[in-house]
Amino acid sequence: MPVKKKAGAADRTGPRIRWWLVGVLAGVGACAGALAVLGDMAPSAPFLLVGAAGALSGVLGTVNELIRMRMLDPPAERLPAAPPVPAGPAERLAERDDMSYASPYFAGRAEVIAAVEGDIEAHFAGGAGPTATDPLIIAVTGGRGLGKSELALHLVQRLEHRFADGWLAKVLNGGPEPPVEAGARHPGRREQPFAPPRRRPRHPEKVLAEMLRLVNEPPQRDDLDVKALSAAWKAATRRRSLLVVLDDAKDFAQVRPLLPEGPRNAVVITSSDALTEAGRHGVRHYRRYPLGPLTPEEGAELLRSIIGGRAADLTPESLREVAEQCQGHPLSISFCGMRMRGPDGWRPEQLLAELRSDRNTVLLGPAGVTAAFAEAFGECAPAERLLLSRFARIGLSSYTPWSAAALLGTDTAAARALLDGLCDRYLLKRLNEEADGRFRYALDADVRTILQGNDARALGVPRPELLRWSAPALTRAMDRLLAAYAWLAQEAARARAPQEWGFTEPDLPPAAAAPELGLRAPERPDTWFESERQNLRACLTLAENRGATALAWRLARSIAALCRGGRVYWQDWGETLERCSAHALTLGDRLAQGISLLDRAEFAGSQGRHTDAVDVARQARRAFADGDVRWQARAARAIGVNLYRRGDRDEGESELVWAERVFGECGEGRWHARTLCNLGELYRFRGDYERAHAHLVAARAESAANGDTDQSANAGLVLGEVLGHLKQDLRAWLVLRDVLDTLEATGGADWYRARCLRTMGRLDPIRLRDQYDACDLLLDPEAEAARAAHWLRYFERRTLGRPVSEREAAERARQWSESLHADARRCLGEENWPVYVRTSGGRPRWSTSPAARRLARDRAEWSHEAAVARVEEADDLLRRAGDEWGSHRTRLILGELVMKTDGDRGGEVMEAAAEGFAALEDWWWHARALRHTAQELFAIRRTAEAREKAERAKVGYERLSNLSGLLRTQILLGKILSQAGDNRAAREELGSALERAREGSAKNIVHRALLEEVEHVHTTLVGEDPRRSLRGVGETEA
C-alpha cells in the first residue's frame, strides 16, 4: 500500500540522517574537546579560544541530545501505521496463563483468519492517530468444543509480530459447566464420594491485578474495586502495543473492564456467549466471528494433517464421512485421526462401524464427542485411564508430573511419560511452561465433562481395574496429593516470609510429601505461588471436604503468608485467614488459634482497620498467655503499631517498647529490627527526631544483616523523613537515593519508589544546595578562589579588622580549617564519608566513584519545580497502584509545596487530602491534614481560614489519645489567635496547652523539646515566663 511504503521510506531515511549527523557532531566535538583540554594543559592559552571550545562542546552535546530524543520519541503524527517489531524476544511479553499450546495440526477457518488479518491491517493503518484511544476487538463465538481457543492461539502465532510489547492470555472460565455434585450418580452406578471444586467464572478484579503485574504495573492492593483496577489497566496499556487474548469469557460484562486502551492494542475474545451486547456498551472497532462445526471438507483436511502420509491411500469421501460422524467437532476428529495414524492405524470403515455402535451411545456428555472419546479411552493403558479419571474427579485446574505421580502412587518420571502419551492422543492438553522449562497439563472441557458424568463401568473400564477406581482408592490418592501440596506451600511460605516461622509451633501432624515424588522446596516462591494459587485454593477446599482439619489449617496459613509476603491477592488473603481461624477453633489448639488471630489482626491493620486490628490482636495475646513469650511479643507489636496508627501513640509506645525488649533478649533479629522501625516511626510523628534517628539507623543495619531487604528499605524511607526534619537534607537525599538503587536492583514495588519520591520532594532545595556547597568548598580541588574568599570573610568576622599576630593568625587558620571539615562531615554524614570522599596529597577531595559523580549531577535537580514534579510522580504511581490512602498523604505534601507559589490551589489540594482521610475514617490523619493546612494558611497570613482549620484539627485530636498532636495544634491556634488580635483567646489556648504539656512531661509522654516549645510560645505571646526559658525551639510535627 502506498501509505506503508512512504512510512517505510521515512523509517529508512531517519537512521541514516541520524548517523550522518552523529558522525559530524563527533568530529567537531572531538576538536572542541581537544581545545577544552588545552585549557587544563596550557593555562596560558587564550581565554576566548578555550571558552569558545567549551561553549561549542556544550551546544553540540545539546543538539545531539535533542536528535536522540526526537528519534526515540517521535510525535504521534509521525508514528508508523503498524507497530514496530521489537529488538529481540527478551523484550516482549509472552504469557499464556492456562491456555494450551497451539496444536501442530490445524485446518479450516481460513476465511476467519484472513478477515482478522485484514481487520488488524486496516486498524493499524487508519486508527493510530494522535487522538485515537480504542483498541481493536475481535470476538470469536460459538458453542463448546468448536475450536475457538485453538483458533485464538493460531491467530496469536500469525499476528504476534505486529505487537511490539508481545501478547498475554487469560482464561476466564466463563463457559457453561455441567453440575457435578457429591453423591451424584450415573443411573445404576456408584456414588461420587466428594464433589470436585467447581470452575466458576473469574472475577474481573483478579484478572486485572494479574495483568497489571504482567506489564510491571502491579497494584498496591488487588482487593480494590473493578473501576479503579480497570482505570489502572487502561493507563498502563495506553502507550503499549499488546495483543490480549481473553479466553472462555462468560459474557461481555465480564470482559468489558479487561479491555486495554490505546490504538496499538488488539483483543481476541473467545466465548460460548454470542457477545451481542457489545454494541450497547458503546464499544468501537468491534468485529465478531461466530464459529460453527467444521464442514466435512475442513474436517477431512484436519484428518489428513493428523494421519500424515497414509492419508493418500484413503478416499476423500471416507474422510468426509468420518468428519460428519464426529459432527464437525475438532476434538472428536482429532481422536479419530490418531486412531487412523500410522501403518497399523484403523481403516475409515472400521472406525465408522465403531463410532456407530450402540455401545458408544451409553456415555453422558457432549453430542459428537462421546463416541470418539470412548474409542480413544478404550485404547488407553490402565494407568492412563486411571490418571484421566482422577484428574477429573479431583478437579484441579492443571497438573504437573509430580501431582500426577502423587495421584497414581508412582514416581515422577513414569508419570511424565504417561502425560506426554495422553497429550499425543488429545486426551490431555499442554499448558504453559514452568520456570524449569517443564509443562503443566489439563483436561479438555469436554473430556472432563464426560469423565465427571460417567462412572467406571459406563466408561467401559475392565473388571480387573475396578478396585483402583473405588472411592477409598480415590481418597488415598487425594490424601497423597494434599500432603504434597501442603508441604510445598509451607516450604514456599517459609522461604518467602521466614520471619513467620521459627517460634513454637502447634502440636499438629506435620505436612510431609511422599519421598518418591522427589519434591524440593520452590526456589522462587512468588513465581511458584502465582502458578499454583488456584490449585492451592482448590486443595484447601478438598481438605475441608475431606475433614483433614490440621492439614487445612496448615494450607490456609501458608496461602495467607504467601499473599502477605508479596502483598497480593488481598481478597484471597482475607478469606483464607477466616478459614484458618475456623479450623484452629475446630482443632481446639490455643496456639493455632492465637497464630490465626494474629494473622487476622495484621491483615486488618494492613487494610487500615486499626481498631479491629487492636481488638483481634488482644484476643491473640490472650490465646498466647503462658506460652512462648515471642508470640506474646508479636501480639504486643501488632497492638502497639495499630494503636499509634489510629492516633493512640502514647498507649501504643508502651506495647512496642515491651515487644522490642523481648525480641532483643530472645535474639530474634528480624522482629527486633521491625519493632525498632515501628518505634522510630512513632517517635518521628511525636517529633522526637533524635530518638527516631537512633532507632531507625539500628533497624536498617539489623534488617540488612538479616537479609530482610524489604524492611531495610522501609527503615531507610522513614530515616530519610527523619533526617529531613532534622534539617540534614543532604544526608536524607543520600539515604533515599540508596533505597532507590536497592529497589531498582531487586525489582522493588512502585509503592516504595513512590514513597522515596514523595520524601525526596519534601526536602528543602535551598538547604540541599547549601549543604552540598559546604562540602564542595572543602572537597573541590578547583574551589581555591572560593576557599580564599571564605577564609577572608571568616578572618574579618573573628578579628573585626584589628591587627593580629602571626601566632593568632595561624590559630585562626587552624580553627577555620577545622570548621570547614566539621561542616562538610556534618552535612555529608560520617556514614557517607568513605563513599564520597578520598584523600589526595593529604587533603580530602571528592571521590571519583559513580556515586560521587551522580551526586554532583543531582545538584541540578534541587529546585522547587523539581520537588513538585517528584511528588506529582509519586502521587501518580500510588494512584495507579490503587493506594488511595498513600495518594491522600502524598497530595497533602503536594499542597504544602504548591502553597508556596499558589495559595488558592495549594489550599484546595490540602483540603481535598484531609477530606480523603475522613472518607477512609482515618481520623488521626484527618486531624493532621487539617493542622498542616492551617499551618500553611497561617504562613501566608490567611488568618480566618487558618483558624477554622486549626479549630477543626483540635476537635479531632481531642478525640484521640494523641497529646503531642493536640499540643502542637494548640500552639498553632494560639499563634493564629494572636495574629488575629484575639489576645484573650490566645492566652487561654496557650495556658491550657502549657498545663497539659507539664502534666504529660511528668508522665514521660511529652518530649522535653515539645514542653520547651510550649513554654517559649507562651512566654512570647502571653508575657509570662514560668521557666525563664528564652531559647526558641523550631516547629515539629505530630
DRENBALUM-862868 format. One record per residue (C-alpha): residue in three letters; x, y, z. Coordinates in steps of 0.25 Angstrom, whole numbers, plus 5000, padded with zeros to 4 digits. Each point is the difference from the previous one (the first is absolute). Example, Ala and Ser with C-alpha at 12.3 -4.5 7.8 and 13.67 -1.06 7.14 Angstrom:
REM DRENBALUM-862868
ALA504949825031
SER500650144998
REM end
This chain:
REM DRENBALUM-862868
MET500050005000
PRO500550144997
VAL499950055014
LYS500849895006
LYS501150024989
LYS500150145004
ALA500149975015
GLY501049904997
ALA500950094992
ALA499950105011
ASP500549905010
ARG501249964991
THR500450144998
GLY499950045014
PRO501149925006
ARG501050034988
ILE499850155002
ARG500249985015
TRP501349924998
TRP500550114991
LEU499750115010
VAL500649925011
GLY501349984992
VAL500150154997
LEU499750035014
ALA501049905005
GLY501150064992
VAL499750145003
GLY499849975015
ALA501449935000
CYS500650134995
ALA499250085011
GLY500449905011
ALA501550014996
LEU499950155001
ALA499349995013
VAL501149905005
LEU501050114996
GLY499550095011
ASP500449905010
MET501449964994
ALA500350154996
PRO499550105010
SER500650114991
ALA499249974988
PRO499150114995
PHE498750015009
LEU499150024988
LEU500549884993
VAL499849915012
GLY498650065003
ALA499649984986
ALA500449865000
GLY499249975013
ALA498850074994
LEU500049934987
SER500149865007
GLY498850045009
VAL499250044987
LEU500449884993
GLY499649915012
THR498750075001
VAL499749984985
ASN500349855000
GLU499149985012
LEU498950074993
ILE500249914988
ARG500049885009
MET498750045007
ARG499450034986
MET500349864995
LEU499749925013
ASP498650075002
PRO499550054987
PRO498750085000
ALA498749934998
GLU499850054986
ARG501349934996
LEU499749865005
PRO500049894990
ALA498749944996
ALA500449875006
PRO500749985014
PRO501549984999
VAL500649865002
PRO500849995013
ALA501549995000
GLY499949865006
PRO499149895006
ALA500550035014
GLU499450145000
ARG498649944997
LEU498949955008
ALA499549864997
GLU499149955011
ARG498949894997
ASP499449985014
ASP499349865000
MET499850004984
SER500549884994
TYR501150004989
ALA499550014986
SER499949864993
PRO500949984989
TYR498849954992
PHE499050114996
ALA499150004989
GLY498850094995
ARG499650145005
ALA500850064988
GLU498950104998
VAL500050055014
ILE501550005001
ALA500150094987
ALA498950095005
VAL500750025014
GLU501350034993
GLY499350104991
ASP499450075013
ILE501450015006
GLU500650064988
ALA498850104998
HIS500050045015
PHE501550035000
ALA500050074987
GLY498950105004
GLY499849995015
ALA501350045006
GLY499850154999
PRO500450105012
THR498650005006
ALA499649854998
THR499849925013
ASP499249884996
PRO500649864998
LEU499649904989
ILE499049905006
ILE499949864993
ALA498949915006
VAL500049854996
THR498749945005
GLY499349874999
GLY499649875007
ARG500949915009
GLY501149924993
LEU500050074987
GLY501550045001
LYS499850155004
SER501350005009
GLU500849924990
LEU499650114989
ALA500450115010
LEU501449935002
HIS500249994985
LEU499650154999
VAL501150035010
GLN501049924992
ARG499750084988
LEU499850145006
GLU501050015012
HIS501150064991
ARG499150124998
PHE500050045015
ALA501350065006
ASP499749965014
GLY499649864998
TRP498749935004
LEU499349945012
ALA498849915002
LYS499149985012
VAL499049885001
LEU498750065006
ASN499349865003
GLY498750064995
GLY499549884992
PRO498849925005
GLU500349895009
PRO499149885003
PRO499749985014
VAL500849895007
GLU499649995015
ALA500449905011
GLY499149885000
ALA499650024985
ARG499849874993
HIS500049954986
PRO498849914999
GLY500249875008
ARG501550045003
ARG500850035013
GLU500050145006
GLN501150104999
PRO500650015014
PHE500250154999
ALA499850124991
PRO501250054993
PRO500250165001
ARG499150074990
ARG500650084989
ARG499350145002
PRO500150124990
ARG501250085005
HIS499850145006
PRO500550114991
GLU500750065013
LYS500949885001
VAL500349994985
LEU500350155000
ALA501049995011
GLU500749894993
MET500150074987
LEU500650135007
ARG501049915006
LEU500449944987
VAL500350144994
ASN500850045012
GLU498950105005
PRO499549925013
PRO498950065008
GLN500350035015
ARG498849915003
ASP499249914991
ASP498750015009
LEU499750134994
ASP498750024993
VAL500049974985
LYS499950144996
ALA501350045006
LEU500749884995
SER499450024986
ALA500550144999
ALA501449965005
TRP500049894989
LYS499650104989
ALA501050105005
ALA501149894999
THR499749964986
ARG499750134994
ARG501450024993
ARG500249854999
SER499849904988
LEU499449885005
LEU499249884995
VAL499149965012
VAL499249864999
LEU498849995009
ASP499749854999
ASP498649945004
ALA499350125004
LYS498749995007
ASP499450124993
PHE500450144996
ALA499750065014
GLN501249915005
VAL500950054989
ARG499750155000
PRO500950045012
LEU501149924994
LEU500150074987
PRO501350084998
GLU500150144995
GLY500850054988
PRO499949994985
ARG501249904999
ASN499449905009
ALA499149894995
VAL499149905008
VAL499549864996
ILE498849955008
THR499549864999
SER498749965006
SER498849914999
ASP499150125002
ALA499750084987
LEU500550135007
THR498950084992
GLU499950105011
ALA501450064997
GLY499350104991
ARG499150055011
HIS501350035009
GLY500550104989
VAL501249924996
ARG500650044987
HIS500949924991
TYR499349875003
ARG499949884991
ARG499349875003
TYR500249874993
PRO499149895004
LEU500549864998
GLY499249874996
PRO500549864999
LEU501149974990
THR499449974986
PRO500249864995
GLU501150054991
GLU500750075012
GLY499949885009
ALA500649914989
GLU501150104998
LEU500349995015
LEU500049855000
ARG501050004988
SER500950095008
ILE500049915012
ILE500149874993
GLY501150044991
GLY500649934988
ARG499049885002
ALA498850104996
ALA500449994986
ASP499549855000
LEU498650055005
THR498950054992
PRO499550145002
GLU498649955002
SER500449915011
LEU500750115008
ARG498850104998
GLU499149895005
VAL500849985013
ALA500050155002
GLU498550004998
GLN499849895010
CYS500850095010
GLN499050114997
GLY501250104997
HIS500650005014
PRO501550024999
LEU500249925012
SER499349884995
ILE500650014987
SER501450005006
PHE499749885008
CYS499649934988
GLY501250054992
MET500949945011
ARG499349864999
MET500350014985
ARG501450045000
GLY501249914998
PRO500249874991
ASP499149925010
GLY498950115001
TRP498549974998
ARG499450014987
PRO498850104999
GLU499049904998
GLN500449935013
LEU500050135008
LEU498750034994
ALA499449875005
GLU500550025014
LEU499550155001
ARG498649954995
SER500049885010
ASP498950005011
ARG501049985011
ASN500550144997
THR498750075003
VAL499949975015
LEU501050115004
LEU499550135005
GLY500750124994
PRO500050104988
ALA499449954988
GLY501049974989
VAL501149975010
THR499649885009
ALA500249904989
ALA501350044995
PHE500550025015
ALA499549865003
GLU500949944989
ALA501250085004
PHE499849975015
GLY499949854997
GLU501350004994
CYS500750065012
ALA500949925010
PRO499349975014
ALA500950105006
GLU499650114990
ARG498649975002
LEU500150015015
LEU500850134999
LEU499050074991
SER498949965009
ARG500750055013
PHE500350134993
ALA498550024997
ARG499649965014
ILE501050085008
GLY499650124991
LEU501350085000
SER500250104989
SER501349954996
TYR501049895004
THR501549985000
PRO500849874998
TRP500249995015
SER498550025003
ALA499749894990
ALA501049915007
ALA499350035014
LEU498649964994
LEU500649874995
GLY501049975011
THR501149994990
ASP501350084997
THR500050134993
ALA500849954987
ALA498949894998
ALA498950105002
ARG500650094990
ALA500149904989
LEU498549975002
LEU499750144999
ASP500750024987
GLY499449884994
LEU498650055004
CYS500350144993
ASP500449934987
ARG498649935000
TYR499350145003
LEU499549945013
LEU500850115008
LYS500550134995
ARG501350075004
LEU500050135007
ASN501050115003
GLU501449965003
GLU500550015014
ALA501350075005
ASP500849884997
GLY499549984986
ARG499049895003
PHE498650004997
ARG498750005007
TYR498849924995
ALA498550015001
LEU498749924995
ASP499250064988
ALA498750055005
ASP499249894992
VAL500949895005
ARG499950055014
THR498450004999
ILE500049864995
LEU500949955011
GLN499350075011
GLY498649964995
ASN500349854998
ASP500549895009
ALA501049894998
ARG499049904994
ALA499350104991
LEU501450044995
GLY500349854997
VAL501149985010
PRO500449855000
ARG499649935013
PRO501449975005
GLU500350155000
LEU498750045008
LEU500749985014
ARG500950124997
TRP498850084996
SER499349995013
ALA499650115010
PRO501149965010
ALA501149994990
LEU499650144995
THR500050065014
ARG501449945003
ALA500550064987
MET499450135003
ASP500750005014
ARG501349984993
LEU499850124992
LEU499550095011
ALA501249965009
ALA501050034989
TYR499350144997
ALA500050035015
TRP501549975001
LEU500350094988
ALA499150115004
GLN500750005014
GLU501450004994
ALA499750114990
ALA499450085012
ARG501249985008
ALA500950054989
ARG499150124997
ALA499850045014
PRO501049945009
GLN499650095012
GLU498749935001
TRP500649875004
GLY501049965011
PHE499250025012
THR499349895008
GLU499049934990
PRO498749935003
ASP500049855004
LEU499449954987
PRO500449894990
PRO501150064990
ALA499850024986
ALA500849894992
ALA500149964985
ALA500349864995
PRO501549984998
GLU499849944986
LEU499550134995
GLY501350065002
LEU499550145004
ARG500950125003
ALA499650135007
PRO499650104989
GLU501350094996
ARG499150124996
PRO498850005010
ASP499350124993
THR500049934987
TRP499649875005
PHE498950065008
GLU499550074987
SER499949874992
GLU499449925011
ARG499150105007
GLN498749944994
ASN500449865003
LEU500450045015
ARG498650065002
ALA499449874994
CYS500849915009
LEU499650085012
THR498549974996
LEU500349864998
ALA500749995013
GLU498850065007
ASN499049914993
ARG500949885004
GLY500050045014
ALA501550025001
THR500050125009
ALA501450005004
LEU500549994986
ALA498950114996
TRP500650095011
ARG501449994995
LEU499650024986
ALA499250125003
ARG501150065009
SER501049984989
ILE499150064989
ALA499850135009
ALA501550015003
LEU500350004984
CYS498950104998
ARG500550095011
GLY501549984996
GLY499750064986
ARG498850085004
VAL499249944989
TYR498649944999
TRP499450075012
GLN498649944998
ASP500649865001
TRP500950045011
GLY498850055009
GLU499149884996
THR501249905003
LEU500250065014
GLU498649995004
ARG500049854996
CYS501349985007
SER499450065013
ALA498849914999
HIS500949884998
ALA500850045012
LEU498750005009
THR499649864995
LEU501449955003
GLY499950065014
ASP501450045000
ARG500350135007
LEU501350034994
ALA499449984986
GLN498850095004
GLY501050115004
ILE500849994987
SER498750014992
LEU499550125008
LEU501450074999
ASP500049984985
ARG498650054999
ALA500450125009
GLU501250044991
PHE499149984987
ALA499050105006
GLY501150105003
SER500549994986
GLN498650044995
GLY500050125010
ARG499049945009
HIS500850035012
THR498949995011
ASP499649864995
ALA501549965000
VAL500250045014
ASP498849925005
VAL500449884992
ALA501550015005
ARG499550015014
GLN499349874998
ALA501249944995
ARG500850045012
ARG499049935009
ALA500249874992
PHE501550015001
ALA500050025015
ASP500949915008
GLY500649964987
ASP501250044991
VAL500450155004
ARG500450034986
TRP498549974995
GLN499650105011
ALA501050104995
ARG499449984986
ALA498650035005
ALA500550125008
ARG500750064988
ALA498749984992
ILE499350075011
GLY501050125001
VAL500150024985
ASN498550014998
LEU499850095013
TYR501050104995
ARG499550004986
ARG498650025004
GLY500550125008
ASP500249945014
ARG501550015000
ASP500250025015
GLU499449865003
GLY500649944987
GLU501450045005
SER500049915012
GLU499649884992
LEU501150024990
VAL501050025011
TRP499749875007
ALA500049924986
GLU501350064996
ARG500749965013
VAL499449864999
PHE500549984986
GLY501450065003
GLU500149905012
CYS499649884992
GLY500950044989
GLU498950014989
GLY500750094991
ARG499050024989
TRP498950035010
HIS500950095009
ALA500350084987
ARG498650014996
THR499650055014
LEU501150105001
CYS499550064987
ASN498650015005
LEU500550075012
GLY500850094991
GLU498850044992
LEU499250025013
TYR501150105005
ARG500150064987
PHE498550045001
ARG500250045014
GLY501150104996
ASP501149935008
TYR500949994988
GLU501349975006
ARG499449885007
ALA499349964987
HIS501350014993
ALA500749915009
HIS498949894999
LEU500050014985
VAL501549994998
ALA500049885009
ALA498849944993
ARG500650024986
ALA501349945004
GLU499449885006
SER499049974989
ALA501150014990
ALA500849905008
ASN498949905001
GLY499850014984
ASP498650075002
THR500150094988
ASP498550055001
GLN500150045014
SER501450074998
ALA499450084989
ASN498850045009
ALA500950045011
GLY500850084990
LEU498850074995
VAL499650055015
LEU501450035003
GLY500050094988
GLU498850075005
VAL500650025014
LEU501350064994
GLY499250104993
HIS499350045012
LEU501450015007
LYS500450104988
GLN501049904996
ASP499550004986
LEU501249954992
ARG500149885009
ALA498649974998
TRP500150014985
LEU501249905000
VAL499249905009
LEU498850014990
ARG500949994988
ASP500649875006
VAL498649955002
LEU499650034986
ASP501349934995
THR499649885008
LEU498649994995
GLU500450014986
ALA501149895002
THR499049915007
GLY498750034992
GLY499350075012
ALA498650054999
ASP499650134994
TRP499450035014
TYR501450015006
ARG500450084988
ALA498850105002
ARG500450025015
CYS501450034996
LEU499650104990
ARG499050065010
THR501050025011
MET501150054990
GLY499050104995
ARG499850055014
LEU501550035003
ASP500350154999
PRO500750034987
ILE500750125006
ARG500649925012
LEU500449894990
ARG500850104992
ASP500650075012
GLN500449875006
TYR500649944988
ASP500850144998
ALA500549985014
CYS500649874996
ASP500550054986
LEU500750125007
LEU500949905007
LEU500149884990
ASP500050074986
PRO501550024996
GLU499650114990
ALA499350085011
GLU501350075005
ALA499450144997
ALA498749975007
ARG500849955012
ALA500950125000
ALA498850095000
HIS499349925011
TRP501350015009
LEU500150154998
ARG498550015005
TYR500349915012
PHE501250075004
GLU499450144999
ARG498849965008
ARG500949945011
THR501050115001
LEU499150124997
GLY501150064991
ARG501050025011
PRO501449964998
VAL500449865005
SER501349935003
GLU500549884991
ARG499749915011
GLU498650045001
ALA499850004985
ALA500549865000
GLU499049965011
ARG498950064992
ALA500449934988
ARG500049875007
GLN498650035006
TRP499550034986
SER500649874994
GLU499349925011
SER498750074998
LEU500049974985
HIS500349855004
ALA498950005010
ASP499050074991
ALA500349904989
ARG499949885009
ARG498750045006
CYS499450034987
LEU500449884993
GLY500049915012
GLU501049915006
GLU499349874994
ASN500250064986
TRP501450065002
PRO500849874995
VAL499149994988
TYR500050154995
VAL501450045005
ARG501449964997
THR501450055004
SER500950074990
GLY501350065004
GLY499649995014
ARG498750084998
PRO498649954999
ARG499450014986
TRP498749954993
SER500149864996
THR500049954986
SER499049905003
PRO498749994991
ALA499250045013
ALA500850135002
ARG499950044985
ARG498549975000
LEU499850095013
ALA500750114992
ARG499049984989
ASP498850005010
ARG500350145005
ALA499350054987
GLU498849935004
TRP499850075013
SER499050114997
HIS498550035004
GLU499549954987
ALA500849875000
ALA499449985014
VAL498650024996
ALA500349904988
ARG500549895009
VAL498850015009
GLU499050004988
GLU500749884994
ALA499949935014
ASP498550035000
ASP499949954986
LEU500749875004
LEU499149985012
ARG498750034993
ARG500449904989
ALA500349905011
GLY498650025006
ASP500650055013
GLU499050115004
TRP500550035014
GLY501450014995
SER499550104989
HIS499350095010
ARG501350005008
THR500850044988
ARG499050114996
LEU500150065014
ILE501550024997
LEU499750044986
GLY499050115006
GLU501150055009
LEU501050024988
VAL499050064991
MET499550105011
LYS501450074999
THR499650054986
ASP498549994999
GLY499350015014
ASP498649974994
ARG500349874992
GLY500949955012
GLY498950025010
GLU499049934991
VAL501049884998
MET500249995015
GLU498650015004
ALA499649894990
ALA501149915006
ALA499450035014
GLU498649964995
GLY500649884994
PHE500549955013
ALA498750035006
ALA499349914990
LEU500949895003
GLU499750025015
ASP501550035004
TRP499750115010
TRP501450015004
TRP500550044986
HIS498750084998
ALA500450095012
ARG501550004996
ALA499650054986
LEU499150115006
ARG501150045009
HIS501050014988
THR499150074992
ALA499850105011
GLN501550025001
GLU500250034986
LEU498850104999
PHE500650075013
ALA501350014993
ILE499450084989
ARG499150085009
ARG498749954997
THR499650005014
ALA498549975000
GLU500149884991
ALA501249955009
ARG499250025013
GLU498849924994
LYS501049884996
ALA500750015013
GLU498849995009
ARG499549884992
ALA501349935002
LYS500050035015
VAL498649935001
GLY500649884992
TYR501249995009
GLU499150015013
ARG499349874996
LEU501349934999
SER501149955010
ASN501050104993
LEU500550105009
SER501250044992
GLY499150034988
LEU499050085009
LEU501150095006
ARG500550034986
THR498650044995
GLN499850095013
ILE501450074997
LEU499650034986
LEU498650045004
GLY500650105010
LYS500950064990
ILE498850014990
LEU499150075011
SER501150095004
GLN500250044985
ALA498550034999
GLY500150095012
ASP499249915009
ASN501050005012
ARG499149955010
ALA499649884993
ALA501549984996
ARG500450015015
GLU498949895004
GLU500449914989
LEU501550005003
GLY499750005015
SER499349874998
ALA501149944991
LEU501050045011
GLU499349935011
ARG499849874991
ALA501450004996
ARG500550005014
GLU499149895004
GLY500549924988
SER501450035003
ALA499849955014
LYS499549874995
ASN501149994990
ILE499150004988
VAL500450144995
HIS501450024995
ARG500850115006
ALA500250084987
LEU498450014999
LEU499950055014
GLU501050104998
GLU499350044987
VAL498750025007
GLU500750095011
HIS500750084989
VAL498850034993
HIS499250035012
THR501150095005
THR500150084987
LEU498550024998
VAL499450005014
GLY501250075007
GLU500249905011
ASP501349925002
PRO499849905011
ARG501349924996
ARG500850134996
SER500349924987
LEU500450104989
ARG500449894989
GLY499049984989
VAL499849874994
GLY499749974985
GLU498749954995
THR499849855001
GLU498849914997
ALA499249895005
REM end
